[in-house]
Amino acid sequence: MAKTFEKAVTGFNHNIKHKGKVYHVQTEDSGVNNPHIITHLFVGGNILASKKTSYADILNAENLAEVVRELMEEQHKEMLRNLINGVYDNYESTVRSYQPGQLATDAEMAAQPKLPPRPPTPPPPPVAAPASHLPPEVAAARALKEKPRINEIGVETLFGEDLISEKSLDEVILSYLASEGEPS
């Protein structure tokens, strides 16, 4: 009987700067109960492209976790290669992306198709949890003293834009591989 894994294989996330914009590539496994790998290409919070691959036909493979990992790596690299090679350049012209906190101009809002009005929804019931009943991570986040910073486009942010590298994916991988042999 083949040995399988119960949990999904850990995925990949990369930010890459291409033609002056930061793109995010994310690949994830849904596990043996929903055997597929999905990769998304994001720009400005919008999904620009997706690829979904099923591995239901190999669930009985002896080394399934390793095979799934290899499939994930190849699909992730394929999305990165396609981005760098300009496959998605024309897609973006039809999609307007915004940085966190950035708002559309009045002209952009006027150009949006008009949707029918929604029926009014009742307000949610008030939830007042005493601070002592908050989960520790929520209490810690509320106690955070760091204020949002203004980024290069004038938007307040707490995100780590300073973590985005100007290095190519190849440079990042080579740097990582070179540091693997060094003692910590």
PyRosetta script that sets phi, psi and omega in degrees:
from pyrosetta import init, pose_from_sequence

init()
pose = pose_from_sequence("MAKTFEKAVTGFNHNIKHKGKVYHVQTEDSGVNNPHIITHLFVGGNILASKKTSYADILNAENLAEVVRELMEEQHKEMLRNLINGVYDNYESTVRSYQPGQLATDAEMAAQPKLPPRPPTPPPPPVAAPASHLPPEVAAARALKEKPRINEIGVETLFGEDLISEKSLDEVILSYLASEGEPS")
pose.set_psi(1, 137.0)
pose.set_omega(1, -177.3)
pose.set_phi(2, -74.1)
pose.set_psi(2, 141.9)
pose.set_omega(2, 176.9)
pose.set_phi(3, -85.7)
pose.set_psi(3, 127.1)
pose.set_omega(3, -179.9)
pose.set_phi(4, -116.4)
pose.set_psi(4, 169.0)
pose.set_omega(4, 176.5)
pose.set_phi(5, -103.6)
pose.set_psi(5, 146.7)
pose.set_omega(5, -178.4)
pose.set_phi(6, -88.4)
pose.set_psi(6, -40.1)
pose.set_omega(6, -176.9)
pose.set_phi(7, -94.5)
pose.set_psi(7, 159.3)
pose.set_omega(7, 177.2)
pose.set_phi(8, -68.5)
pose.set_psi(8, 149.8)
pose.set_omega(8, 175.7)
pose.set_phi(9, -71.4)
pose.set_psi(9, 137.8)
pose.set_omega(9, 179.8)
pose.set_phi(10, -60.6)
pose.set_psi(10, 137.2)
pose.set_omega(10, -174.3)
pose.set_phi(11, -90.8)
pose.set_psi(11, -167.9)
pose.set_omega(11, -177.5)
pose.set_phi(12, -126.4)
pose.set_psi(12, 145.4)
pose.set_omega(12, 175.2)
pose.set_phi(13, -139.6)
pose.set_psi(13, 128.7)
pose.set_omega(13, 177.3)
pose.set_phi(14, -139.1)
pose.set_psi(14, 138.9)
pose.set_omega(14, 170.0)
pose.set_phi(15, -102.0)
pose.set_psi(15, 135.8)
pose.set_omega(15, -179.3)
pose.set_phi(16, -141.0)
pose.set_psi(16, 133.9)
pose.set_omega(16, 179.1)
pose.set_phi(17, -91.5)
pose.set_psi(17, 127.2)
pose.set_omega(17, -178.1)
pose.set_phi(18, -142.3)
pose.set_psi(18, 123.2)
pose.set_omega(18, 179.4)
pose.set_phi(19, 52.0)
pose.set_psi(19, 42.7)
pose.set_omega(19, 174.5)
pose.set_phi(20, 81.7)
pose.set_psi(20, 2.6)
pose.set_omega(20, 179.3)
pose.set_phi(21, -122.7)
pose.set_psi(21, 151.7)
pose.set_omega(21, 177.6)
pose.set_phi(22, -97.0)
pose.set_psi(22, 123.8)
pose.set_omega(22, 177.9)
pose.set_phi(23, -109.0)
pose.set_psi(23, 149.4)
pose.set_omega(23, 177.6)
pose.set_phi(24, -120.7)
pose.set_psi(24, 127.2)
pose.set_omega(24, 177.8)
pose.set_phi(25, -112.8)
pose.set_psi(25, 128.0)
pose.set_omega(25, -177.0)
pose.set_phi(26, -130.8)
pose.set_psi(26, 127.6)
pose.set_omega(26, 177.3)
pose.set_phi(27, -123.3)
pose.set_psi(27, 133.2)
pose.set_omega(27, -180.0)
pose.set_phi(28, -141.6)
pose.set_psi(28, 154.6)
pose.set_omega(28, 178.0)
pose.set_phi(29, -106.2)
pose.set_psi(29, 140.9)
pose.set_omega(29, 179.7)
pose.set_phi(30, -96.5)
pose.set_psi(30, -0.7)
pose.set_omega(30, 176.6)
pose.set_phi(31, 86.9)
pose.set_psi(31, 173.1)
pose.set_omega(31, -173.6)
pose.set_phi(32, -67.9)
pose.set_psi(32, -23.8)
pose.set_omega(32, 178.7)
pose.set_phi(33, -74.9)
pose.set_psi(33, -19.2)
pose.set_omega(33, 178.1)
pose.set_phi(34, -143.7)
pose.set_psi(34, 70.7)
pose.set_omega(34, -165.5)
pose.set_phi(35, -72.5)
pose.set_psi(35, 83.0)
pose.set_omega(35, 172.8)
pose.set_phi(36, -149.0)
pose.set_psi(36, 157.1)
pose.set_omega(36, 177.5)
pose.set_phi(37, -114.1)
pose.set_psi(37, 133.6)
pose.set_omega(37, 179.1)
pose.set_phi(38, -128.2)
pose.set_psi(38, 136.1)
pose.set_omega(38, 177.2)
pose.set_phi(39, -121.8)
pose.set_psi(39, 131.3)
pose.set_omega(39, 177.3)
pose.set_phi(40, -117.8)
pose.set_psi(40, 144.7)
pose.set_omega(40, 171.2)
pose.set_phi(41, -112.6)
pose.set_psi(41, 118.3)
pose.set_omega(41, -178.2)
pose.set_phi(42, -108.4)
pose.set_psi(42, 147.4)
pose.set_omega(42, 167.6)
pose.set_phi(43, -142.7)
pose.set_psi(43, 126.2)
pose.set_omega(43, -179.9)
pose.set_phi(44, 57.3)
pose.set_psi(44, 32.0)
pose.set_omega(44, 179.2)
pose.set_phi(45, 83.7)
pose.set_psi(45, -5.5)
pose.set_omega(45, 178.5)
pose.set_phi(46, -99.1)
pose.set_psi(46, 143.0)
pose.set_omega(46, 173.7)
pose.set_phi(47, -79.0)
pose.set_psi(47, 118.6)
pose.set_omega(47, -179.5)
pose.set_phi(48, -91.1)
pose.set_psi(48, -35.3)
pose.set_omega(48, -179.9)
pose.set_phi(49, -153.9)
pose.set_psi(49, 154.1)
pose.set_omega(49, 177.7)
pose.set_phi(50, -142.1)
pose.set_psi(50, 151.6)
pose.set_omega(50, 171.9)
pose.set_phi(51, -141.0)
pose.set_psi(51, 130.3)
pose.set_omega(51, -179.1)
pose.set_phi(52, -122.7)
pose.set_psi(52, 129.5)
pose.set_omega(52, -179.1)
pose.set_phi(53, -127.6)
pose.set_psi(53, 128.9)
pose.set_omega(53, 177.3)
pose.set_phi(54, -86.7)
pose.set_psi(54, 145.1)
pose.set_omega(54, 171.4)
pose.set_phi(55, -124.9)
pose.set_psi(55, 27.3)
pose.set_omega(55, 179.5)
pose.set_phi(56, -60.5)
pose.set_psi(56, -28.6)
pose.set_omega(56, -177.2)
pose.set_phi(57, -76.0)
pose.set_psi(57, -8.7)
pose.set_omega(57, -179.4)
pose.set_phi(58, -120.8)
pose.set_psi(58, 19.5)
pose.set_omega(58, -176.9)
pose.set_phi(59, -58.9)
pose.set_psi(59, -22.5)
pose.set_omega(59, -179.5)
pose.set_phi(60, -93.4)
pose.set_psi(60, 8.7)
pose.set_omega(60, 178.9)
pose.set_phi(61, -61.4)
pose.set_psi(61, 142.1)
pose.set_omega(61, -176.9)
pose.set_phi(62, -64.1)
pose.set_psi(62, -40.6)
pose.set_omega(62, -178.6)
pose.set_phi(63, -112.3)
pose.set_psi(63, 54.4)
pose.set_omega(63, -172.1)
pose.set_phi(64, -56.6)
pose.set_psi(64, -44.6)
pose.set_omega(64, -177.7)
pose.set_phi(65, -59.4)
pose.set_psi(65, -42.1)
pose.set_omega(65, -179.8)
pose.set_phi(66, -68.0)
pose.set_psi(66, -40.6)
pose.set_omega(66, 179.5)
pose.set_phi(67, -64.5)
pose.set_psi(67, -43.0)
pose.set_omega(67, 179.6)
pose.set_phi(68, -63.7)
pose.set_psi(68, -41.4)
pose.set_omega(68, 178.8)
pose.set_phi(69, -59.6)
pose.set_psi(69, -44.2)
pose.set_omega(69, 179.2)
pose.set_phi(70, -63.8)
pose.set_psi(70, -41.2)
pose.set_omega(70, 177.7)
pose.set_phi(71, -62.4)
pose.set_psi(71, -41.6)
pose.set_omega(71, 179.3)
pose.set_phi(72, -63.2)
pose.set_psi(72, -46.1)
pose.set_omega(72, -179.7)
pose.set_phi(73, -59.4)
pose.set_psi(73, -45.9)
pose.set_omega(73, -177.9)
pose.set_phi(74, -65.2)
pose.set_psi(74, -41.8)
pose.set_omega(74, 179.6)
pose.set_phi(75, -65.9)
pose.set_psi(75, -40.1)
pose.set_omega(75, 178.9)
pose.set_phi(76, -63.1)
pose.set_psi(76, -47.6)
pose.set_omega(76, 179.3)
pose.set_phi(77, -63.0)
pose.set_psi(77, -37.7)
pose.set_omega(77, 178.6)
pose.set_phi(78, -60.5)
pose.set_psi(78, -43.6)
pose.set_omega(78, 179.3)
pose.set_phi(79, -63.9)
pose.set_psi(79, -42.1)
pose.set_omega(79, 178.4)
pose.set_phi(80, -63.9)
pose.set_psi(80, -44.4)
pose.set_omega(80, 178.7)
pose.set_phi(81, -61.3)
pose.set_psi(81, -44.4)
pose.set_omega(81, 179.5)
pose.set_phi(82, -61.1)
pose.set_psi(82, -40.1)
pose.set_omega(82, 178.1)
pose.set_phi(83, -61.8)
pose.set_psi(83, -51.6)
pose.set_omega(83, -177.9)
pose.set_phi(84, -63.6)
pose.set_psi(84, -34.4)
pose.set_omega(84, -178.8)
pose.set_phi(85, -83.7)
pose.set_psi(85, 4.7)
pose.set_omega(85, 172.8)
pose.set_phi(86, 85.0)
pose.set_psi(86, 10.6)
pose.set_omega(86, -178.4)
pose.set_phi(87, -59.0)
pose.set_psi(87, -34.8)
pose.set_omega(87, -174.7)
pose.set_phi(88, -100.8)
pose.set_psi(88, 5.4)
pose.set_omega(88, -176.9)
pose.set_phi(89, -58.0)
pose.set_psi(89, -40.2)
pose.set_omega(89, -178.2)
pose.set_phi(90, -77.5)
pose.set_psi(90, -24.3)
pose.set_omega(90, 179.2)
pose.set_phi(91, -61.7)
pose.set_psi(91, -39.9)
pose.set_omega(91, -172.2)
pose.set_phi(92, -67.5)
pose.set_psi(92, -23.7)
pose.set_omega(92, -178.2)
pose.set_phi(93, -65.2)
pose.set_psi(93, -21.1)
pose.set_omega(93, 179.8)
pose.set_phi(94, -93.6)
pose.set_psi(94, -5.7)
pose.set_omega(94, -176.2)
pose.set_phi(95, -120.9)
pose.set_psi(95, 130.0)
pose.set_omega(95, 176.3)
pose.set_phi(96, -98.0)
pose.set_psi(96, 125.9)
pose.set_omega(96, 178.9)
pose.set_phi(97, -111.4)
pose.set_psi(97, 154.6)
pose.set_omega(97, -177.9)
pose.set_phi(98, -130.9)
pose.set_psi(98, 147.7)
pose.set_omega(98, 173.7)
pose.set_phi(99, -77.5)
pose.set_psi(99, 157.6)
pose.set_omega(99, 178.9)
pose.set_phi(100, -54.6)
pose.set_psi(100, 128.1)
pose.set_omega(100, 178.8)
pose.set_phi(101, 86.8)
pose.set_psi(101, -10.6)
pose.set_omega(101, 179.8)
pose.set_phi(102, -80.6)
pose.set_psi(102, 136.0)
pose.set_omega(102, -178.2)
pose.set_phi(103, -107.8)
pose.set_psi(103, 153.7)
pose.set_omega(103, 176.4)
pose.set_phi(104, -70.0)
pose.set_psi(104, 151.0)
pose.set_omega(104, 176.4)
pose.set_phi(105, -74.8)
pose.set_psi(105, 167.4)
pose.set_omega(105, 178.1)
pose.set_phi(106, -60.5)
pose.set_psi(106, -38.9)
pose.set_omega(106, -180.0)
pose.set_phi(107, -65.3)
pose.set_psi(107, -40.9)
pose.set_omega(107, 178.2)
pose.set_phi(108, -65.2)
pose.set_psi(108, -39.2)
pose.set_omega(108, 179.4)
pose.set_phi(109, -66.8)
pose.set_psi(109, -39.5)
pose.set_omega(109, -179.6)
pose.set_phi(110, -66.3)
pose.set_psi(110, -29.2)
pose.set_omega(110, -178.5)
pose.set_phi(111, -79.8)
pose.set_psi(111, -11.3)
pose.set_omega(111, -179.9)
pose.set_phi(112, -69.9)
pose.set_psi(112, 143.0)
pose.set_omega(112, 176.3)
pose.set_phi(113, -64.4)
pose.set_psi(113, 143.0)
pose.set_omega(113, -178.6)
pose.set_phi(114, -83.3)
pose.set_psi(114, 128.3)
pose.set_omega(114, 177.9)
pose.set_phi(115, -97.3)
pose.set_psi(115, 152.3)
pose.set_omega(115, 176.5)
pose.set_phi(116, -65.4)
pose.set_psi(116, 148.3)
pose.set_omega(116, -178.4)
pose.set_phi(117, -65.2)
pose.set_psi(117, 145.7)
pose.set_omega(117, 176.6)
pose.set_phi(118, -82.6)
pose.set_psi(118, 149.5)
pose.set_omega(118, 173.7)
pose.set_phi(119, -68.7)
pose.set_psi(119, 149.6)
pose.set_omega(119, -179.2)
pose.set_phi(120, -63.2)
pose.set_psi(120, 142.4)
pose.set_omega(120, 177.5)
pose.set_phi(121, -109.8)
pose.set_psi(121, 143.8)
pose.set_omega(121, 179.1)
pose.set_phi(122, -68.1)
pose.set_psi(122, 147.9)
pose.set_omega(122, 179.2)
pose.set_phi(123, -65.6)
pose.set_psi(123, 149.0)
pose.set_omega(123, 178.7)
pose.set_phi(124, -68.4)
pose.set_psi(124, 152.6)
pose.set_omega(124, 178.5)
pose.set_phi(125, -65.7)
pose.set_psi(125, 145.0)
pose.set_omega(125, -179.2)
pose.set_phi(126, -65.4)
pose.set_psi(126, 137.4)
pose.set_omega(126, 177.3)
pose.set_phi(127, -121.3)
pose.set_psi(127, 111.1)
pose.set_omega(127, 179.6)
pose.set_phi(128, -118.1)
pose.set_psi(128, 96.3)
pose.set_omega(128, 177.8)
pose.set_phi(129, -96.7)
pose.set_psi(129, 127.7)
pose.set_omega(129, 176.6)
pose.set_phi(130, -59.7)
pose.set_psi(130, 150.5)
pose.set_omega(130, -177.9)
pose.set_phi(131, -56.4)
pose.set_psi(131, -29.4)
pose.set_omega(131, -178.5)
pose.set_phi(132, -70.8)
pose.set_psi(132, -17.2)
pose.set_omega(132, -179.0)
pose.set_phi(133, -99.1)
pose.set_psi(133, 3.6)
pose.set_omega(133, 179.5)
pose.set_phi(134, -77.0)
pose.set_psi(134, 146.7)
pose.set_omega(134, 173.6)
pose.set_phi(135, -60.0)
pose.set_psi(135, 148.0)
pose.set_omega(135, -175.7)
pose.set_phi(136, -58.1)
pose.set_psi(136, -34.6)
pose.set_omega(136, -179.1)
pose.set_phi(137, -69.7)
pose.set_psi(137, -31.7)
pose.set_omega(137, 177.7)
pose.set_phi(138, -71.1)
pose.set_psi(138, -44.4)
pose.set_omega(138, 178.0)
pose.set_phi(139, -60.4)
pose.set_psi(139, -41.0)
pose.set_omega(139, 179.6)
pose.set_phi(140, -65.3)
pose.set_psi(140, -40.9)
pose.set_omega(140, 180.0)
pose.set_phi(141, -65.5)
pose.set_psi(141, -39.3)
pose.set_omega(141, 179.8)
pose.set_phi(142, -69.1)
pose.set_psi(142, -27.9)
pose.set_omega(142, -179.3)
pose.set_phi(143, -84.0)
pose.set_psi(143, -4.7)
pose.set_omega(143, -177.9)
pose.set_phi(144, -59.3)
pose.set_psi(144, 127.8)
pose.set_omega(144, -176.8)
pose.set_phi(145, -90.6)
pose.set_psi(145, -16.4)
pose.set_omega(145, -178.1)
pose.set_phi(146, -70.4)
pose.set_psi(146, 130.0)
pose.set_omega(146, 179.2)
pose.set_phi(147, -91.5)
pose.set_psi(147, 155.3)
pose.set_omega(147, 176.5)
pose.set_phi(148, -59.0)
pose.set_psi(148, 145.6)
pose.set_omega(148, 178.0)
pose.set_phi(149, -102.0)
pose.set_psi(149, 156.6)
pose.set_omega(149, 174.7)
pose.set_phi(150, -89.5)
pose.set_psi(150, 122.4)
pose.set_omega(150, -179.5)
pose.set_phi(151, -86.2)
pose.set_psi(151, -174.0)
pose.set_omega(151, -173.4)
pose.set_phi(152, -64.4)
pose.set_psi(152, -17.5)
pose.set_omega(152, 178.5)
pose.set_phi(153, -106.3)
pose.set_psi(153, 13.1)
pose.set_omega(153, 173.8)
pose.set_phi(154, 83.1)
pose.set_psi(154, 22.6)
pose.set_omega(154, -179.2)
pose.set_phi(155, -110.7)
pose.set_psi(155, 135.7)
pose.set_omega(155, 176.0)
pose.set_phi(156, -66.6)
pose.set_psi(156, 137.7)
pose.set_omega(156, -179.3)
pose.set_phi(157, -152.6)
pose.set_psi(157, 149.3)
pose.set_omega(157, 170.6)
pose.set_phi(158, -110.7)
pose.set_psi(158, -3.7)
pose.set_omega(158, -176.4)
pose.set_phi(159, -72.7)
pose.set_psi(159, 159.7)
pose.set_omega(159, -175.7)
pose.set_phi(160, -90.7)
pose.set_psi(160, 62.7)
pose.set_omega(160, 177.7)
pose.set_phi(161, -59.3)
pose.set_psi(161, -25.3)
pose.set_omega(161, 179.9)
pose.set_phi(162, -69.0)
pose.set_psi(162, -10.6)
pose.set_omega(162, 178.7)
pose.set_phi(163, -86.5)
pose.set_psi(163, -11.8)
pose.set_omega(163, -179.7)
pose.set_phi(164, -73.6)
pose.set_psi(164, 127.9)
pose.set_omega(164, -174.2)
pose.set_phi(165, -95.4)
pose.set_psi(165, 147.6)
pose.set_omega(165, 173.9)
pose.set_phi(166, -86.2)
pose.set_psi(166, -5.6)
pose.set_omega(166, -179.1)
pose.set_phi(167, -71.0)
pose.set_psi(167, 151.4)
pose.set_omega(167, 174.1)
pose.set_phi(168, -74.6)
pose.set_psi(168, 164.2)
pose.set_omega(168, 178.7)
pose.set_phi(169, -59.5)
pose.set_psi(169, -40.5)
pose.set_omega(169, 178.7)
pose.set_phi(170, -60.2)
pose.set_psi(170, -42.3)
pose.set_omega(170, 179.2)
pose.set_phi(171, -64.5)
pose.set_psi(171, -40.8)
pose.set_omega(171, 178.9)
pose.set_phi(172, -63.2)
pose.set_psi(172, -44.9)
pose.set_omega(172, -179.1)
pose.set_phi(173, -64.4)
pose.set_psi(173, -45.7)
pose.set_omega(173, 179.2)
pose.set_phi(174, -62.0)
pose.set_psi(174, -40.1)
pose.set_omega(174, 177.7)
pose.set_phi(175, -62.6)
pose.set_psi(175, -43.5)
pose.set_omega(175, 178.6)
pose.set_phi(176, -63.0)
pose.set_psi(176, -47.3)
pose.set_omega(176, -178.3)
pose.set_phi(177, -64.4)
pose.set_psi(177, -36.7)
pose.set_omega(177, 178.7)
pose.set_phi(178, -66.7)
pose.set_psi(178, -33.2)
pose.set_omega(178, -178.9)
pose.set_phi(179, -82.3)
pose.set_psi(179, -12.7)
pose.set_omega(179, -179.6)
pose.set_phi(180, -63.7)
pose.set_psi(180, -35.3)
pose.set_omega(180, -177.7)
pose.set_phi(181, -81.6)
pose.set_psi(181, -12.1)
pose.set_omega(181, -177.9)
pose.set_phi(182, -79.9)
pose.set_psi(182, 140.4)
pose.set_omega(182, 175.8)
pose.set_phi(183, -69.4)
pose.set_psi(183, 144.7)
pose.set_omega(183, -178.1)
pose.set_phi(184, -90.2)
pose.dump_pdb("model.pdb")
